[in-house]
Amino acid sequence: MEIKFDQTGCRCLRRLVSQVQQKEQTQEVRLPEAMPDIGRVLGCWGQVLVRGKEWNSTDMTVSGGIMAWALYAPEDGSAPRSLETWIPFQMKWELPQTDRDGFVCVIPKLRSIDARSTSARKLMVRANISMLGQAMLGEEEEIYRPTQIPEDVQLLTNVYPMELPMESGEKLFRLEEELALPGTYPPVEELLRYEMQMQISEQKVMASRLVFKGKGTLRLLYCSEGQVYSWEAELPFSQFADLDHDYGDSADAKVLPMVTNLEVDLVDGKIMVKCAAAAQFVVFDQTMIQVTEDAYSPLRQAHCTHQQLALPARLDHKSIPLQLTRSVEATATKIVDATWLPDHPQRIHNEQASALRLVGSMQVLYYDAAGELQSANVRYEQDQELHADGDACVEAILWEDGSVQAMINGGEINLTSECILDTAVYSGKSMTMVSALEMEDTTQEDPHRPSLILCRYDSTGLWQIAKENGSTVEAIRRANRLQSEPVQGQMLLIPVS
């Protein structure tokens, strides 16, 4: 006798790829004729711009470039100059072959950037980027549920609340502002570098719409009367994206912003900003998953067909505020600028526990005791404890939470960076599910079989005891007047059917 099973679809978003890649690019840049010869390189900065994402049948590609600025002191002793260049890149991730298009999500990080002079008229700029690339594809997982169950058939059915990724998308938006420096700052004569740091402060799913808020922090380095200064301004934004489905109060989202284009110009003393950004997002929702994990009959033989059900459930997610501190030996009289270049966290395992290793660098630009402009870099490495099973999938992203603070302390500069470590732990285990059940005909009763068995309860559980002895969980509970689970080692009466 074959037991009929209904199939229901469970909608979810599955990651086909989630992998960090690193790429180093170098480019030689020649000075324009109007710029003086290079005397000494003072520092180098960059902004990663993602211009394109493409999903192919066997791979996904991401293209863009790095806007780089190399600051140098001219050989003739004049004011510092900045040389701007564009360094293109393309990165590729292999995909399992599929005939459907999915969604590409990327989080770029500038790991390091530096410049050196190869001659009085040439600079070699080297940039190293680190990018988390994710390929997501919507799927319908089949869940089997038996119907028309005979009275003698016992089912082990459990219901699991799961937080599943349901859909993904991207909202393009622009920030355009006309800014003016406060009167306490010297006027801008020449822009030396600029960058935009995007940060999401709030996101909320409201039925079929995702609403999110945040800010873009514009950071400038400029020259005025031969001296170098830095200034930053915040550009708040509030946006929404239409979703493909309606959601209830249990839904939430993760929004991942990135800059796709940035233009900053100086017009009549005003700073004109045009920034294009993309807010990539993933929507999560609570779903109750009911699965039949086992079946038997105390009266006849049952033959179960099992399948493994692996759902990308998010088990835990946290936002942890952190403070990274480092010191640089330097005789400084004035701090001009301080920046932070974080890499993507690396998951490591040791004998005690699992952890995330946070690595990156900080750069500071300052005037020394002789009034000369100098720069210094320092690497950092810090481990953060991670509570996750070894087979769990972990996603970790480190975000900047404000500017790097630099303070002169005697013969050194103390650097402090406030940041947010976002972690998400996804299930790495699958569930066993009965997908088909075949029952033999009812067997004849064995006259020599006892109607009652005495058994000591152990870790196998009531279900396994009932199955092995031809009883039912309910019959065992009733015979032993159990209101809850028995204690380890308790003697139980097992009624046999």
LUMDOBA-572383 format. One record per residue: residue in three letters; x, y, z of N, C-alpha, C, O in turn. Coordinates in steps of 0.1 Angstrom, whole numbers, plus 5000, padded with zeros to 4 digits. Atoms other than C-alpha are relative to their C-alpha. Layout:
alaXYZXYZXYZXYZ...
//
This chain:
met500849885000500050005000500950125000501750145009glu499249885001501550334989499250125007498150145003ile500649884994500850645011500250124991501350144986lys499949885009500150954991500650115007500450145019phe499349884995502351254996499650124991499750114979asp500149875007501551614986501350075000502150065009gln498849925001504351844974499650145001498850194993thr500249864999504452204985501450074997502450025002gly498749935003507052454973500350105011499450175016cys499549914991509152654997500950104993502050064989arg499349905008510352974981501250055009501150085020cys498849954993513953084990501050054990500950024978leu498949955008517053254977501249925004501749935016arg498950084996520053034975501350064994501350114983arg498749955005523753144972500749894993501049794999leu499250095007525552964945501450025002502249935002val498649964998528753154952500050115011499250205010ser499749904990529953354982501550005003501949925011gln498550025000533653414978500750144999500350224991val499249885001536253684984501149984990501849884991gln498950005009538653754956500950135002500350245005gln499149894999541653984956500750024986501049934979lys499449975012543254164927500950125001500550225007glu499049894999546354384924500150064986500449984976gln499849935012546554644896501150115001501250175011thr499049905000549454864887499850094987499450044977gln500149915012549555164863501150115001501250175012glu499049895000552355404853499350124994498550124984val500749885003551155764851501150114997502150125005arg499049905004553056044833499450145004498250165002leu500549874996552756404847499750084988500450084978pro500349905011551056664824501250105000501950125010glu498949905002553456924810499950125010501050175014ala500149884991552057194833500449975015500550075022met499750044986552857004865501649995002502349954993pro498550004998556357044881500549865003499749775006asp499450134998558756754885499849955015499550035024ile500250074987558356504914501250015008502349985004gly498950004991560456564944499949885010500849805012arg500250114990558956324970498549975000497650065000val501450054999555756114971499550015014500249955023leu500549984986553656205001498949905004498849875016gly501050094997550755964999499149964988499250034978cys500950045011548155784978498749955005498749895016trp501450044995544355734981499249954988499649984976gly500850055011541655574961498549985004498249975015gln501450034998537955524956499649894990499849914978val500550115009536555194942498650034995497750065002leu501349985006533755234917499649874992500449834984val500550125007531754934905499150054988498050114991arg500749945011530455014870499149894993498049934987gly500850105007529054674858500049875007501049835012lys500150144995527854334870499249924989498249964984glu500650085011527054054846499949855004500849795010trp500250144997525553704851500049924987499249954978asn500050085012526453444825499749865004499549835016ser500550134997525553074823501049925009500649845017thr499050084993528852954838500950095009501850045016asp499249914992530353264855499350145002498350174995met500549864998529653614868501250095000502350055005thr498949905001531853924861499650135006498450175005val500249874994532254254879501150094994502350054994ser499049905006533954554862499950135007498850175012gly500049874995534854894873501450065000502250034992gly498749944999537855094884500350075013499450085021ile499649934988539755274911500450144996501450164988met499549865001539955654911501150025010500950015022ala498849994991543455714925500650144999500650204989trp499449874999545156024937501449985006501449935017ala498650014994548956044943500450145003500550234994leu499649874996550056344963501550015001502249925007tyr498549994999553656464959500450145002499750245000ala499449874998555956744969500950034988501849954985pro499249975012557456914938501450025003501850065014glu498649984999561156924933500450155002501450185008asp499749864999561057304930499550075014499750195015gly500449954987559657344966498650075000498350125010ser501349935000556257474955498949915008499349815013ala501150074993552857364970499849864996500149834984pro500350145004551956994970499049994989498150074988arg500950025012550356864938499449865001500049775008ser500750135000547956574932499949964986499450044977leu500250065013547956344902498949905000499049805008glu501250095000544656174894500149904989500649944978thr500050105011544355854874498949905002498349895013trp501150104999541855574867500749874997501349854987ile499450135001542855214872498849904998498249875008pro501150095002540354974856500349865005501449825007phe499950134996539654624868498849914995497849974992gln501150095003537554314860500349875008501449825009met499850124992536954014883498949904996497849944992lys500950105005535253684875499949895011500949855017trp500250124992533753404896499349894992498449924984glu500650125007532953054883498649975007498549985019leu501350044995529252944887499749864995500149824985pro500650125005527552614885499150034988498350134988gln500849975013525952594850498550005003498049915009thr501549984998522352724850499550074988500250164982asp500749935012519952834823499250125005498550184997arg500749894995518453094846500950115005502050085010asp499349884995519653444855499750025015498650005019gly500149974986520253534891500450145003500550224994phe499649874996521353834911501550005005501949915012val498649994996524953944916500150115010499750235008cys499849904989525854124948501550005003502149905005val498649984997529354264955500250105010499550205012ile499649904990531054444983501550024998502349945002pro498649985003534354604972500750075012500150155019lys499149944990537154704996501350034993501949954986leu498649965004540354894988501049955011501050025021arg499150064990542954685007501250095002501650115014ser498849924999545954904999500250084988499750034977ile499749925011547155174976501350085003501450145013asp498849924998550555334971500650044987500149994976ala499449955012552655524946501550025002501950065014arg498649974999556355564939500450064986499850044976ser499549935012558255774914501049914993501949864999thr499050075008560055594886500950094992501950054987ser499149895006561455924872499450135005498450135012ala500549874996560956294877498650034994498050124999arg501249975007557956284854499049885000498049894993lys500850125000556455934861499849955014500649955023leu500350074988554655764889499549864997498849844987met500650145001553855394894499049995012499449995023val501050014990550555354912499649855001499349794991arg500350144997549755014928498849995009498850055020ala501250014992546254924941499649865002499749784992asn500450144998545054604957498550015006498350075016ile501450004995541254544960499649865004500149764999ser500650124995539354284978498550014998497950105003met501449995003535854204967499249875004499649765000leu500950114997533153974982498949994989498250094987gly500950025010531153834953499049895003499449795007gln501050094997527853664958499049984988498650084982ala501050045010525653484932498849945006498949845013met501250054993522053434943498949974989498850034979leu501050055009519253244926498849955007498949885017gly501250044994515653204935499649864997499749824985glu500350145002514452854940498749965007498350035016glu501250064993511352644950500449865005500649774997glu499750134994512352364974498749925002497849975008glu501250094998509852074974500049945014501049885018ile500250064987508551965008498949904999497849944994tyr501050115002506651635010499249985013499849985024arg500950024989503651595033499049894998498349894987pro500950115002501751265037498550045002498250125011thr501549984999497951255033499449865001499949764997gln500850124999495250995041500949895007501149785002ile499150094992497350825069499149905007498249935014pro500750114993496050485081500250025016501250085020glu499949984986495450475119501249945006501749995016asp498950074994498250235126501350064997502450035003val498749955004500950445109500450125009499650215012gln499549894991503050665133500950094992501850044985leu499249915007504650975119500850095010500350145020leu499249914992507551175134500150134992500850144982thr500149875007506651525123500550125008500150125020asn499549884992508451845134499850124991499850124979val500149875007507952205126501150095005501450115017tyr498849924997510952435124499850144995499550164983pro500149865005510752815123501450044994502450025000met498749975007513352935098499950144994498850184989glu499949875006514453275087500849984986502049954986leu499450035013515053235049500250134992499350224993pro499949905010516353475023499049984989498949874983met501250025009513353535000500250074987499850014976glu499849945013514353784973501150105002501550155013ser499049905000517054024963499850104989499050084980gly500249905010517354334942501050115002502050105010glu499149895000519054664937499350134997498450134988lys500649865003517955034939501150094997502050125005leu499149895004519955294920499550135004498350165003phe500449874996519955644934501250104998502350054997arg499049895001521855974932500050095011498950125017leu499949904991523156224956500650124993501750114987glu499549885006523656584943499950115010498850145014glu500049894991524656864965501050114996502050094989glu499149895001526157214964500550035014499650075023leu499549984986528457254995500950125001501550164991ala499049894998530357535010500749985014500049935023leu499350024988533057515036499650105011499350215008pro500349904990532357675070501150115000502250094995gly499149885000533958015076501349975008502350045006thr498850034992536457855100501149934992502249914996tyr499050075009538157665071500550104989499850184984pro499549925011540457825046499349964987498949854985pro500750035012538957845011500849904991502049884993val499450105008539557564986500650074987499950134980glu499349965012542157654959500249894990500049914978glu499950115009542757314945499649875008500049855019leu500450134994541156974952501149904998501649884986leu499050105001543756704959499549865000500149774993arg500650135000541556404965498650015006498350115013tyr501350014994537956314974499549854999499949784991glu500550135000536056004983498650005007498350105014met501450004994532455904993499949865007500149765002gln500250124992531755655021498549985003497950075009met501550014998528155515021499749915013500549825016gln500450074988526455395053498550005001497850104999ile501550024997522955255060499850005015500449935022ser500349984986521455355093498749935004498549895016glu501350064997517955205090499549944988499649994977gln500750075011516054955068498849935006498849885017lys501250064995512554835071499149954988499050024978val500950065011510254605050498650045004498150005015met501449964998506754745047499249954989499150014978ala500850075010504454505028500949974988501749894988ser499350025013505754524992501050104997501450134986arg499049895002508254804998501149995011500849965022leu498849994991511754825013500450155001500750214991val499749864998512455165029501450005008501549925017phe498749994993516055255039500550145001500250224992lys499449874998517955555052501549985003501949885007gly498650004997521555645055500650134997500050244996lys499249885004524255895046501249964992501849864993gly498850015007527055945023501050105006500650225008thr499149914994530156095039501150044990501949954986leu499049955010532256305015501250055008501150135017arg498849964993535856345025500950074989501250014978leu499249925009538056615008501450025006501650035018leu498749954997541756685008500350114990500150104978tyr499849885009542557034994501250085004501750075015cys498949914997545257294992499550155000498750194992ser500449864998544957655003501350085004501850055015glu498849924997547957905002501249915004501949945013gly498850084998550457625000499949895011500749815013gln500250104989549057425030498949914996498049944988val500950115003547057105029499049985012499449985023tyr501050014990543757065047499049894996499049854985ser501150105003540956805050498750055006498750135016trp501349964996537256845054499049894996499249834986glu501050105004534156615054498750065002498450155011ala501449964999530456665050499149884998499549784991glu501050115001527456435054498950034991498350144992leu501149995009524856385027499049905003499149784999pro501050104997521756215041499149964989499050044979phe500950055011519456005019498949915006499149855017ser501150094997516155825022499449954987499050034979gln500450075012515055574996499149895002498949845013phe500850124999512655294989500249924987500549974976ala500050095011512554994966498849915000498449865011asp501250095001509554804953500449855000501449824994leu499750144999509554434962499049914991498049964987asp500850095008508154134942498949945008497949895002his501050074992506154004971499650085012500350185016asp500549934987504154125002500649925011500749805011tyr499550054988505654065036499350055012498850165012gly500649964987504454075072501150065009502250105005asp499149934991506054215103501349925003502249985008ser498850084997508553925106501150024990502249984993ala499049985010510354035075501050115003500650215010asp499149894999513554235075501049994988500849904980ala499149995011516354325051501450035003501650095014lys498649964999520054365047500350084987500150034976val499749915011521054665025501550024999502150065009leu498649995003524554675010500350114990500150084978pro499949905010525455004994501450004994502449954999met498749985007528255084969499950124991498850154986val499949885009529355384949500349954986501249874984thr499850035014529155354911500650114992501350094982asn499449895007530255704901500150125010499250135018leu499849894991531556014918500750114993501850104987glu499449885006532256364905499950115010498950145016val500049894991533356654927500850114992501950094988asp499449895007534156994911499950135009499050145018leu499949874993535057344924499550104990500150134980val500649905009532757614909499750125008498850125017asp500249874993532957974921500049985015499250045023gly499850024986534157864955499049905006499249865018lys500950104996531357604958500549864996501149844986ile499750135003531857234960498849934994497849915001met501150075007529557054935500349855000501349804995val499950154998528956684943499049934992497849964993lys500950095007527456424920500449865003501549824999cys499750144997527356074933498949904996497749934999ala501050115004525655764918500349885009501549845011ala499950114991525055474942499049894997498049914990ala500950115002523555134942499849935014500849905020ala500350074987521754984973499649864996498549834992gln500350145002521954604969499349955013499649985024phe500850044988519454424992499649854999499449804988val500550134999518354085004498950015011499150065022val501150004991514954035021499949865007499949765000phe500150124992514553775049498650005006498050105009asp501350014993511253635063500049875008500649775004gln500250124992510253385089499049914993497949954989thr500950105007508753065075500049875009501049835014met500150134992507452755094500149884990499349874981ile499750115008508852445078499649875007500249845017gln500550134994506952115086500549894991500249884979val499450125007508751795077499749875007499749875019thr500250144994507951425083501449944999502049914988glu498750045000511251285094500149845001501249794998asp500050155000510350915100498549955001497650035004ala501350065000507450675099500149855002501149794998tyr500050154998506550315110498649975005497850055007ser501350064994503650095121500449895009501249815006pro499750114991503649865151499449874995499649765001leu500750115004501449625131500649944987500349824984arg499550055013503349595097501250074996501650175003gln498749945004506449675079499750134991498850134984ala500149875008506950025065501450024993502450004999his498849975008509450125038500050154997499250194989cys500049855002510450495039501150034989502249974989thr499049935009512250685011500350135006499450225008his499649884994514250965025500750094990501350054981gln499349905008515451285009500650105010500150125021gln499449904992517751555023499550144996499550174984leu500649865002516251905026501050105006501250115018ala499049904996518952175028499550144996499450184985leu500549875002517552525033501050105005501650085015pro499049904996519752845035499550085012499450215011ala500649934989518352935069501050095007502250055010arg499149914992519853235087499849975015498750005020leu500250044986520453115123500250125009499650125020asp499749894991521853435138500650124992501350094982his499449895006522853785128500250115010499350145018lys499749904990524554055148500850124994501450114983ser499149895004526054405144500750045013500250085023ile499149984988528954445168500950124998501750134989pro499149895001530554785174501449975005501549915016leu498650034997534354765175500850134999500450234993gln499049895000537255005181501349944996501949865004leu498650045004540554945162500950115003500750234999thr499049894997543555135176501449954996501849844998arg498650035003547155155164500750135002500250245003ser499149884998550055395170501150004989501649894985val498949985010552655535146501050095006500750205012glu498949924995556055665157500250124990500650104979ala499949885008556156025144500150125009499450135019thr500049874993557156375156499150094992499650164982ala501049925008554056555144499650125008499650135020thr500549884993552856905151498650034996497850105003lys501449985005549556895131499649884992500349844983ile500650115008547356615118499250064989498350144991val500749955012546056675083498849914997497749954995asp501050105004544156355075500349865005501549835006ala499850144996543655995086498949924993497849964993thr501050095007542055715066500249855004501349825010trp500050144996541255345071499749924988498749954981leu500350095011541455065046499849865006500849795008pro500350134995539754755059499949894989499449924978asp500250115009539954415042498849925005498249955016his501150094996537154155043500549915012501649855011pro499650094989537253955076500349864995499649814986gln499650135003538853615074499649905011499949935023arg500450094990537353315092501249905003501849854993ile498950094997540053115111499549905011498549935018his500350104990539952805133501249975009502349965003asn498950044992542152725163499449895010498349855008glu500450114991542052465191498850045009498049955013gln501049954991539752675213498750034994497749984999ala501249965005537252825191500250054986501350064980ser500049945013536352975157500050155002499550215012ala499949854999537153345151500050064987500250004976leu499949925012537153625126501350085001501550155012arg498849924999540453785118499850134992499550124980leu500249875006540154155110501450064997502350085005val498749955005543054295089499750124992498750144986gly500149885008543654625072501250095003502250055009ser498949904997545754945074499450135003498250164999met500349864998545555305085501150094995502350054996gln499049915006547255595069499750145006498650185008val500249874995547855935084501050104993502150074990leu499249895006549056265068500250115010499250155016tyr499749914989550756515091501150094996501950064987tyr498849915000553156805094500949975011500549965022asp499050034990556356735112500650135006500150245003ala499449894993558456965134500650104991500750224995ala499449915010560157115104499050064991499450144982gly501049945009556857205088499949934987499249984978glu500150085012557256935062498849905000498549855011leu501250095001554256725050500649864999501449834991gln499550144999554756355059498849915000497749955003ser501150104999552656035057500649875006501849855005ala499650134994552755705075498949904999497749945000asn500950115001551055365072500349905011501449885015val499850104990550455105098498949894998497749924996arg500950115001548854755095499449965013500049995024tyr500650054988546554605120499549864998499149824986glu500550145000545454245128499349985013500049995024gln500750024987542854165154499049894998498349884988asp500950125001540853845161498750035009498850095020gln501349984993537153865171499349865001499249794991glu500750134997535453555187498849984992498050084990leu501250035008532853385166499349885005499949785007his500850124995530053165179499349944989498249984985ala500650075011529252925151500649864999501849845002asp499550145002529552555144500950004988500950094980gly499050025011532352435122499449994986500050034976asp500650035013529952335094499050124996498550114985ala500949895003527952665095500750094990501950104990cys499549905010528352925067500050145007498950175013val500049874994529453265080500350114990501250094982glu499749885008529253595063500350125009499550155018ala499649894992531053885078500550124992501250114982ile499749885007531354245067500450115010499750135020leu499549894991533354535083499750134994500150164983trp500449865005531854885079500750115009500850095021glu499549884992533355215089498850075007497850095001asp501049934993531355405115500650135005500850155017gly499449874997532755755114501450014995502049914991ser498649975005536155905106501049945010500749925021val498950054992539455775118500550125009500750235004gln499649894991540455985149501549985002502049875005ala498650004998544156075151500450115011499950225011met499649924989545856225182501549995002502049895002ile498649994997549356345188500349975014499750035023asn499750034986550856185219501549985001502049875000gly498650014999554456275224500749974987500550054977gly499350045012556556105198499349904991499949834983glu500850095008553755905183498650064997498250155003ile501449965003550355945167499149885003499349774997asn501050114997547455735181498850014990498250114989leu501150015010544955625155498949915005499149805010thr501150084995541455505164498950004989498550104984ser501150015010538755375140498849935006499049825011glu501250074995535255305151499349934988499249994977cys500550085011533655035130498849915005498749895017ile501150094998530654795128500449864993500649864981leu499850145006531154415123498749944999498149905009asp501350075003528054265107500349854997501149824988thr499850145002527953885110498749934998497749975004ala501250095003525353635097500549864999501449834992val499750145000525453265104498949924993497749944997tyr501050075008523753035079500249855003501349805005ser500050144998522852665084500849934990500749954978gly499250085009525352425070499549855000500149774993lys500550134999523252115078498749984992498050084989ser501250035007520451945059499149915010499649855019met501050074993517251785073499649874992499549884980thr500450125006516151425066498450014999497850045009met501449995002512651415051499549884993500149834983val500750115007510351125042499350054988498450144988ser500649965012509351165006499149904993498349934984ala500950115005507650834999499949895011500949875019leu500250104989506150565022499249884994498149904989glu500750125005505150205012499849915012500749875020met500450084989503249995037499649864995498949844986glu500350135003503049615036498649975006498050055014asp501350044995499749425044500149985015501249955020thr500050024985498749395081500549865003499949764997thr499550134996500649105097499149935010498450005018gln500750084990499148825118500750035014501950045015glu499449984987499648875156500849875004500449765001asp499150114995502448665172499549965014499650055023pro500650034987500848475201501149995011500850005023his499050004990504248445218500650135003501550145012arg499549864998504948815217499450065013498250055015pro500649944988504648985251499250124997499550204988ser500849885002502149255255500550125008500150235006leu499449894992504349455280501449975001501949865004ile498550014999508049515280500550115010500050225010leu499449904990510149675308501350054993502149964989cys498949955007512749905293500650125008499850205014arg499449894993515250155308500250114989500850094979tyr499949885010515050505291501550044999502250065009asp498749955003518250615275500050114990498950174988ser500049895009519350875250499449984986499350074978thr500650035014517650705220498750084999498350104987gly501249935000514450885229498749914999498949794995leu501350085000510750775231499749954986499249844985trp500450045013510250765194500749874996500149784991gln499350115004513050515188499649885008499649765003ile500450114991512050295218498649954995498549824994ala501350055005508450285205500149934987499549824985lys499850065013509550205170500649865001500249774994glu499250134999511949925180499149895007499349775005asn500850094992509349765204498649984995497849915002gly501350025005506249785183498950075008497850025010ser500949934992504550045204499850144994500250164982thr500149865005503650415201500450095012500450055023val499649904990504950725219498850035010499050045022glu501149974991501450805232499749895009499349915021ala500350114991500950455246501049995011500649965022ile499050004989504250475265499750115010499950095022arg500349894991503350815279498849975009498849995021arg501250034992499950695290500349895010499849895022ala499750114991501250365306500950055011500849995022asn499149964989503850555326499650145006500450195014arg500549884995501750865333501150124999501350195009leu499049905002504351095318499450134995498650134986gln500449875003503651465317501050074991500750174985ser498949945007507051545302500949894996500649774998glu499050115004510151365289500549935013500749995023pro499550084989511351085312501550045003502250094994val498649974996514651125331500949894995500449784993gln499150105005517750945320500149885010500249905022gly499950124991517850585334498649955006498649855013gln501450044994514050575343499549874993499749854981met500650125005512350235340498750034994497950105000leu501349975007509450245315499349874997499949774993leu500950115004506550005308499750034985499250144982ile500349985014506249955270498949914996499149794994pro501150085005502849845258500249964986500650054978val499750055014503249625227498749984993497849924998ser501250015008500649645200499949864994498949824987
//
